């Protein structure tokens, strides 16, 4: 089961909000709240309020609707900052000109899920390293094949490139 909370039209750029949201992805709720408490970014209090709202949504479903939820086992499954509408503004510039700029807004969304003790599926939602892509593997395999072919030709020793000669400058 997933418990969500959304905050729309927040006056912060999505890029800045993502910096804070990436800090709490995959963390337990208590750890995420303490992380947000000590984060010095301006959007951190807004994200903390949104996280508390998601916890209250889970609490509401557990008490009022009869859904079994262990609030202590909740973790941040998804934390997303999508781009909202932009406000176009004009700033006066020298010599009667005008500079155009945009004030960005973000739609923030946090989803919590219950982490079960024996389920490894929820653990896999945390950030992991991606494996190299197929073309990258082909290149490395081709380079290794060339080295082994060079070793066979030279009897085990691979020839090294000669150092480049320095050019002398004429005066």
C-alpha positions, 0 to 999 in steps of 0.5 A: 500500500502506498500513502501519498501527499502532494504540494502543488504550485510551490514557489521553488524551482524543481531543480532546487527541490530535487536536491532536497528530495534526493536526500530522503529517498529510500530513508525511513520516515524518522530518519527523513524528518531528522535529515530535513530538520538539519538541511539548510536549503530553503525548501526543506521546511516545505518538504518536511511539512509534506512528509508529515502530511503523508504520514498523517494520511497513512495514520488516517487510513489506519485508524478510520478506514481499518487498513493495517499500517505500521507507522514505524515501518514506513519509508520514503518510496518516491519523492518527485519534483515536477515542473509547474507553470512558469511566471514570465516577468520583465526586469528593467534594463539599461537604455530603455530595454527589458530583460525577460526572466521566468519564475519557476514553480514545482509540484512536489509529491512524496509517496510512503510505503510500508517496509516488510521485514522479509520483502527484498522488493522494497529494498530494491527501490533505493538508489543502486548503481546502473550496469554499463550499457551493452555498447560500452561492454562491446567496446571493452571486450574489443579492446581486450581482444586487441591486447591479447592478439598483440601479446600473441604476436609479440610473444607476451610483451605488448609494444608501448608507444614511443614518447612524442618528440618535443618541437624546438622553436626557431627564433 
